[in-house]
Amino acid sequence: MAFLLNVDRTKQTDLEFVFPSCRTREKLEAVAMAAVPSTPLLKDELDIVIPTIRNLDFLEMWRPFFQPYHLIIVQDGDPSKKITVPDGFDYELYNRNDINRILGPKAPCISFKDSACRCFGYLVSKKKYVFTIDDDCFVAKDPSGKEINALEQHINNLLTPSTPFFFNTLYDPYREGADFVRGYPFSLREGVQTAVSHGLWLNIPDYDAPTQLVKPHERNTRYVDAVLTVPKGAQFPMCGMNLAFNRQLIGPAMYFGLMGDSQPIGRYDDMWAGWCVKVICDHLGYGVKTGLPYIWHSKASNPFVNLKKEYNGIYWQEDVIPFFEAVKLPKESTTVQECYIELSKQVREKLGKVDVYFNKLADAMVTWIEAWDELNPSENSGTSTA
């Protein structure tokens, strides 16, 4: 905003005529600053969703950052196993019996024995925002040694606009110390609402099984102080272990698919959701950010087990990704639900030829939307671009 701050206010009317977005951006920043409450940010507007099969001792490290917020814990695996949560956290815990009771005949759309079960937490949340994290992710430190409040950084990403229609070479122009570079169209500087904030990881990278096998000792030690908007029309591999999103804008599309137990594929749940979400965000005019914040991913999963889960996905993605890159949604689809149902039809039509699994997945996508609307009747009109 240095450019605007140095402007002679007596000439601002002329400036607004030539660069109409300048005044709008100034207002936008003022509104954003006013919208950010004192710490903790969005305390009553955000849920933290955690899938788990074990006791949640890892929360002790996150206590300074997570304790003010409500947790939704989705227990995978044996529902008779008791999961303990450290004292002092406000939470609700759901296991498979709860999922079956609440969803009834629609329960099979929620994966079993896979972290994809986390999307049940998105269904039952009633908050505007959701942050989801895996139970093997700890607090990271920046290069100065300061502990990173990942949740706060995600919130900052979600509360500032994205720029999917024109790439800014100085990264996120809304961060302190940055701005739009010379040549960036003023008509696009307002940006659009951010629907997704995708965070990264230090220590154990999010590699697929073949890469794990050839680089078993590789660790990510590079801290890159940057946030980018994923451009419109570009896909990306979304990782669910450090992710936040505006549930009000894009929640019905955050379905992590059919994975794990009795399914021919695993470990593609978050990526499937990311591909669907990106297509719908592009269609409805929302943004997706990636980069900061970092978390510390503490342990690598077994690459041989992962290879068995990923085997079909490694082959299928060579058809799936081009499908998502080419898919078009009709102008008449103006809500997330309408977009997702249309997407399910195209999945059946195009990807059903790749494998019959995708016909089953298309059915589950429809069931998911039905479950969403049933549990969230006040939202069943979807999110409109109007």
C-alpha positions as CSV (number, residue, x, y, z in Angstrom):
1,M,0.0,0.0,0.0
2,A,3.0,2.3,-0.1
3,F,1.8,3.7,-3.5
4,L,-1.5,4.8,-2.1
5,L,-0.1,6.2,1.1
6,N,2.2,8.5,-0.9
7,V,-0.7,9.8,-3.1
8,D,-1.8,13.4,-2.8
9,R,-5.4,12.9,-1.4
10,T,-6.6,16.0,-3.3
11,K,-5.9,14.1,-6.5
12,Q,-7.4,10.8,-5.4
13,T,-10.5,11.2,-7.5
14,D,-8.4,11.3,-10.7
15,L,-6.4,8.3,-9.5
16,E,-9.6,6.3,-8.9
17,F,-10.7,7.1,-12.4
18,V,-7.5,5.8,-13.9
19,F,-7.0,2.9,-11.5
20,P,-10.4,2.1,-10.1
21,S,-9.2,-0.9,-8.1
22,C,-6.9,1.2,-5.9
23,R,-9.6,2.6,-3.7
24,T,-11.3,-0.8,-3.6
25,R,-8.2,-2.5,-2.4
26,E,-7.7,0.1,0.2
27,K,-11.2,-0.5,1.5
28,L,-10.6,-4.3,1.2
29,E,-7.5,-4.1,3.5
30,A,-9.4,-1.9,6.0
31,V,-12.2,-4.4,6.1
32,A,-9.8,-7.3,6.4
33,M,-8.1,-5.7,9.3
34,A,-11.4,-5.0,11.0
35,A,-12.6,-8.5,10.4
36,V,-9.6,-10.1,12.2
37,P,-10.5,-10.4,15.8
38,S,-8.0,-10.3,18.7
39,T,-6.3,-13.6,19.5
40,P,-7.5,-16.3,19.2
41,L,-8.5,-15.7,15.7
42,L,-12.0,-16.9,14.7
43,K,-12.4,-18.8,17.9
44,D,-16.2,-19.3,17.4
45,E,-16.0,-19.7,13.7
46,L,-13.6,-22.6,13.2
47,D,-13.4,-26.3,14.0
48,I,-10.3,-28.5,14.0
49,V,-10.9,-31.9,12.5
50,I,-8.5,-34.8,13.3
51,P,-8.7,-38.4,12.0
52,T,-7.0,-40.9,14.3
53,I,-6.5,-44.5,15.4
54,R,-4.5,-43.7,18.6
55,N,-4.5,-41.5,21.7
56,L,-4.0,-37.9,20.9
57,D,-1.0,-37.1,23.0
58,F,0.3,-35.0,20.2
59,L,-2.2,-32.3,21.2
60,E,0.0,-31.4,24.1
61,M,2.5,-29.7,21.8
62,W,-0.4,-27.9,20.0
63,R,-2.1,-26.8,23.3
64,P,-1.0,-23.1,23.1
65,F,-2.6,-22.9,19.7
66,F,-5.5,-25.3,19.6
67,Q,-6.9,-25.2,23.1
68,P,-9.3,-22.3,22.5
69,Y,-10.9,-24.1,19.5
70,H,-13.4,-26.9,19.2
71,L,-12.1,-30.2,18.0
72,I,-13.9,-32.8,16.0
73,I,-12.1,-36.2,16.3
74,V,-13.0,-38.9,13.8
75,Q,-11.8,-42.3,15.1
76,D,-10.9,-44.8,12.4
77,G,-10.7,-48.5,12.8
78,D,-12.0,-50.5,15.8
79,P,-14.8,-48.5,17.4
80,S,-14.5,-50.4,20.7
81,K,-11.0,-49.1,21.2
82,K,-10.9,-46.2,23.7
83,I,-9.2,-43.0,22.4
84,T,-7.9,-40.6,25.1
85,V,-7.7,-36.9,24.6
86,P,-5.6,-34.7,26.9
87,D,-7.6,-32.7,29.5
88,G,-8.6,-29.2,28.8
89,F,-9.7,-29.6,25.2
90,D,-13.2,-29.0,24.0
91,Y,-14.0,-31.8,21.6
92,E,-16.5,-34.3,20.2
93,L,-15.4,-37.7,19.2
94,Y,-17.1,-40.0,16.6
95,N,-16.3,-43.6,15.8
96,R,-17.7,-45.9,13.1
97,N,-20.8,-46.8,15.2
98,D,-21.6,-43.1,15.4
99,I,-21.1,-42.6,11.6
100,N,-23.5,-45.6,11.0
101,R,-26.0,-44.2,13.4
102,I,-26.0,-40.7,12.1
103,L,-25.9,-41.4,8.4
104,G,-27.8,-44.7,8.3
105,P,-27.8,-46.1,4.7
106,K,-25.6,-43.3,3.6
107,A,-22.8,-44.3,5.9
108,P,-20.9,-46.4,3.3
109,C,-19.9,-43.1,1.5
110,I,-17.5,-42.5,4.5
111,S,-14.3,-44.5,4.0
112,F,-13.2,-47.0,6.7
113,K,-9.5,-47.7,7.7
114,D,-8.3,-44.7,5.8
115,S,-7.7,-41.0,6.8
116,A,-10.5,-40.2,4.3
117,C,-12.8,-40.7,7.3
118,R,-11.9,-37.2,8.3
119,C,-14.5,-35.8,5.9
120,F,-17.2,-37.0,8.3
121,G,-16.0,-34.2,10.5
122,Y,-16.7,-31.7,7.7
123,L,-20.3,-33.0,7.5
124,V,-21.1,-32.5,11.2
125,S,-19.2,-29.2,11.7
126,K,-21.4,-26.1,11.8
127,K,-18.6,-23.6,11.6
128,K,-17.6,-21.4,8.7
129,Y,-14.0,-22.6,8.6
130,V,-12.3,-26.0,9.1
131,F,-8.6,-26.8,9.8
132,T,-7.6,-30.5,9.5
133,I,-4.3,-32.0,10.7
134,D,-2.9,-35.5,11.1
135,D,-2.0,-36.9,14.5
136,D,1.7,-37.3,13.5
137,C,2.2,-33.6,12.8
138,F,3.9,-31.5,15.3
139,V,4.7,-27.8,15.7
140,A,7.4,-26.7,13.4
141,K,9.9,-23.8,13.9
142,D,10.8,-21.1,11.5
143,P,14.5,-20.3,10.7
144,S,14.7,-18.0,13.7
145,G,13.7,-20.8,16.0
146,K,10.2,-19.4,16.7
147,E,7.4,-22.0,16.9
148,I,5.0,-21.6,14.0
149,N,1.3,-21.1,14.8
150,A,0.1,-22.9,11.7
151,L,-3.5,-22.4,12.5
152,E,-3.1,-18.6,12.7
153,Q,-1.2,-18.6,9.3
154,H,-4.0,-20.6,7.7
155,I,-6.6,-18.2,9.0
156,N,-4.6,-15.2,7.6
157,N,-4.5,-17.0,4.2
158,L,-8.3,-17.6,4.2
159,L,-9.1,-14.0,5.3
160,T,-7.1,-12.4,2.5
161,P,-7.9,-12.7,-1.2
162,S,-6.4,-15.0,-3.8
163,T,-5.3,-14.1,-7.3
164,P,-6.0,-17.0,-9.6
165,F,-6.5,-15.0,-12.8
166,F,-3.1,-13.5,-13.2
167,F,0.1,-14.7,-11.6
168,N,1.9,-12.2,-9.3
169,T,5.7,-12.9,-9.4
170,L,6.2,-11.5,-5.9
171,Y,4.0,-14.3,-4.5
172,D,1.0,-13.3,-2.3
173,P,0.6,-9.5,-2.8
174,Y,-1.5,-9.2,0.3
175,R,1.2,-10.2,2.7
176,E,3.1,-7.5,4.7
177,G,6.1,-6.3,2.7
178,A,4.7,-7.4,-0.7
179,D,2.4,-5.9,-3.3
180,F,1.4,-6.3,-6.9
181,V,4.3,-6.0,-9.3
182,R,4.6,-3.6,-12.3
183,G,2.4,-4.9,-15.1
184,Y,-0.2,-6.5,-12.9
185,P,-3.7,-5.4,-14.2
186,F,-5.3,-3.0,-11.7
187,S,-8.7,-4.5,-12.6
188,L,-7.7,-7.8,-11.0
189,R,-6.1,-6.4,-7.8
190,E,-9.1,-6.9,-5.6
191,G,-8.6,-10.7,-6.0
192,V,-11.3,-13.2,-5.1
193,Q,-12.3,-15.0,-1.9
194,T,-9.9,-17.7,-0.8
195,A,-11.6,-21.1,-0.4
196,V,-8.6,-23.3,0.5
197,S,-5.3,-22.8,2.3
198,H,-2.9,-25.7,1.7
199,G,0.1,-25.9,4.0
200,L,3.4,-27.7,3.7
201,W,5.7,-29.9,5.9
202,L,9.2,-29.9,7.3
203,N,11.1,-33.2,8.0
204,I,9.1,-36.0,6.2
205,P,8.0,-34.9,2.8
206,D,4.6,-36.0,1.4
207,Y,6.1,-38.5,-1.1
208,D,4.4,-41.4,-2.9
209,A,5.7,-44.9,-2.3
210,P,8.1,-45.1,-5.3
211,T,9.8,-41.9,-4.3
212,Q,10.0,-43.0,-0.7
213,L,11.7,-46.2,-1.8
214,V,14.4,-44.5,-3.9
215,K,14.9,-41.6,-1.4
216,P,14.3,-43.3,2.0
217,H,16.5,-40.8,4.0
218,E,15.4,-37.6,2.3
219,R,14.1,-34.9,4.6
220,N,12.7,-31.5,3.7
221,T,14.7,-28.9,5.6
222,R,13.9,-25.9,3.3
223,Y,11.7,-23.3,4.8
224,V,10.4,-21.1,2.0
225,D,8.7,-18.0,3.3
226,A,6.1,-17.7,0.6
227,V,2.4,-18.2,-0.2
228,L,1.2,-18.6,-3.8
229,T,-2.2,-18.7,-5.4
230,V,-2.6,-21.8,-7.6
231,P,-3.6,-20.3,-11.1
232,K,-6.9,-20.9,-12.6
233,G,-6.9,-24.0,-14.9
234,A,-3.9,-25.6,-13.0
235,Q,-4.3,-28.7,-10.9
236,F,-2.2,-29.5,-7.8
237,P,-1.7,-32.5,-5.4
238,M,-3.6,-31.5,-2.2
239,C,-2.3,-33.0,1.0
240,G,-4.8,-33.3,3.8
241,M,-2.4,-33.4,6.8
242,N,-2.1,-29.6,7.0
243,L,-5.1,-28.0,5.4
244,A,-7.7,-25.3,6.0
245,F,-10.8,-24.3,4.0
246,N,-13.8,-22.0,4.0
247,R,-16.5,-24.6,4.7
248,Q,-19.2,-22.1,3.8
249,L,-17.7,-21.6,0.3
250,I,-16.5,-25.0,-0.7
251,G,-17.4,-27.5,2.0
252,P,-19.7,-29.8,-0.1
253,A,-16.8,-30.4,-2.5
254,M,-14.4,-31.5,0.2
255,Y,-15.3,-35.2,-0.1
256,F,-12.3,-37.5,0.3
257,G,-13.8,-40.2,-1.8
258,L,-14.0,-44.0,-1.3
259,M,-10.6,-45.3,0.0
260,G,-9.1,-47.9,2.3
261,D,-11.0,-50.9,3.5
262,S,-12.7,-52.9,0.6
263,Q,-11.6,-50.3,-2.0
264,P,-9.0,-50.9,-4.7
265,I,-7.1,-47.7,-3.8
266,G,-5.8,-45.7,-0.9
267,R,-3.8,-42.6,-0.1
268,Y,-5.5,-40.7,-2.9
269,D,-8.3,-39.4,-0.8
270,D,-7.0,-35.9,-0.3
271,M,-5.8,-35.6,-3.8
272,W,-9.2,-36.6,-5.2
273,A,-10.8,-33.9,-3.0
274,G,-8.2,-31.4,-4.2
275,W,-8.9,-32.1,-7.9
276,C,-12.6,-31.8,-7.4
277,V,-12.3,-28.6,-5.3
278,K,-10.0,-26.9,-7.8
279,V,-12.3,-27.5,-10.7
280,I,-15.2,-26.1,-8.8
281,C,-13.2,-23.2,-7.4
282,D,-12.2,-22.3,-10.9
283,H,-15.8,-22.5,-12.1
284,L,-17.2,-20.4,-9.2
285,G,-14.4,-17.9,-9.1
286,Y,-12.7,-18.8,-5.8
287,G,-9.0,-19.1,-5.0
288,V,-6.7,-21.7,-3.6
289,K,-3.4,-20.8,-1.8
290,T,-0.4,-23.0,-1.1
291,G,2.8,-22.6,0.8
292,L,2.9,-21.3,4.4
293,P,2.3,-22.6,7.0
294,Y,4.6,-25.4,7.8
295,I,4.1,-28.2,10.3
296,W,6.6,-30.8,11.4
297,H,5.7,-34.2,9.9
298,S,7.2,-36.6,12.4
299,K,7.2,-40.0,10.8
300,A,7.3,-41.7,7.5
301,S,4.7,-44.4,6.8
302,N,5.9,-47.8,5.4
303,P,6.6,-47.4,1.7
304,F,5.8,-51.1,0.9
305,V,2.4,-50.7,2.6
306,N,1.9,-47.5,0.8
307,L,2.8,-49.0,-2.6
308,K,0.1,-51.6,-2.2
309,K,-2.4,-48.9,-1.4
310,E,-1.2,-46.6,-4.2
311,Y,-0.7,-49.2,-6.9
312,N,-3.9,-48.6,-8.9
313,G,-3.8,-44.8,-8.2
314,I,-0.4,-44.5,-9.8
315,Y,-1.7,-45.9,-13.0
316,W,-5.1,-44.3,-12.9
317,Q,-3.9,-40.8,-12.2
318,E,-2.5,-40.7,-15.7
319,D,-6.1,-40.7,-16.9
320,V,-7.6,-38.9,-13.9
321,I,-5.5,-35.8,-14.0
322,P,-6.1,-35.1,-17.7
323,F,-9.8,-35.6,-17.0
324,F,-9.8,-32.9,-14.4
325,E,-7.7,-30.6,-16.5
326,A,-10.2,-30.9,-19.3
327,V,-13.5,-31.0,-17.4
328,K,-16.0,-28.2,-18.0
329,L,-19.0,-27.4,-15.8
330,P,-22.1,-25.8,-17.2
331,K,-22.9,-22.2,-16.5
332,E,-26.2,-23.3,-15.0
333,S,-24.2,-24.9,-12.1
334,T,-24.0,-22.0,-9.7
335,T,-23.8,-23.8,-6.4
336,V,-21.1,-26.2,-5.1
337,Q,-23.7,-28.9,-4.8
338,E,-24.8,-28.5,-8.4
339,C,-21.2,-28.5,-9.6
340,Y,-20.4,-31.6,-7.6
341,I,-23.4,-33.6,-8.9
342,E,-22.5,-32.5,-12.5
343,L,-18.9,-33.6,-11.8
344,S,-20.1,-37.0,-10.6
345,K,-21.9,-37.5,-13.9
346,Q,-18.8,-36.8,-15.8
347,V,-16.7,-39.0,-13.6
348,R,-19.1,-41.9,-14.4
349,E,-19.1,-41.1,-18.1
350,K,-15.4,-40.6,-18.6
351,L,-13.6,-42.3,-15.8
352,G,-16.0,-45.3,-15.6
353,K,-14.2,-46.5,-18.8
354,V,-10.9,-46.6,-16.9
355,D,-12.2,-48.8,-14.1
356,V,-15.6,-49.8,-12.7
357,Y,-14.4,-48.3,-9.4
358,F,-15.1,-44.9,-10.7
359,N,-18.8,-45.8,-11.2
360,K,-18.9,-46.7,-7.5
361,L,-17.1,-43.5,-6.6
362,A,-19.6,-41.4,-8.7
363,D,-22.5,-43.0,-6.7
364,A,-20.7,-42.2,-3.5
365,M,-20.2,-38.5,-4.6
366,V,-24.0,-38.2,-5.0
367,T,-24.6,-39.9,-1.7
368,W,-22.2,-37.5,0.0
369,I,-24.1,-34.5,-1.3
370,E,-27.4,-36.0,-0.1
371,A,-25.8,-36.6,3.3
372,W,-24.4,-33.0,3.3
373,D,-27.8,-31.5,2.6
374,E,-29.5,-33.8,5.1
375,L,-27.2,-32.8,7.9
376,N,-27.0,-29.1,6.9
377,P,-30.5,-28.2,5.8
378,S,-29.8,-24.5,6.1
379,E,-27.0,-24.8,3.6
380,N,-28.8,-27.1,1.1
381,S,-29.2,-24.3,-1.4
382,G,-25.5,-24.3,-1.9
383,T,-23.1,-21.5,-2.3
384,S,-23.9,-19.2,-5.2
385,T,-21.7,-17.1,-7.3
386,A,-24.2,-14.3,-7.0
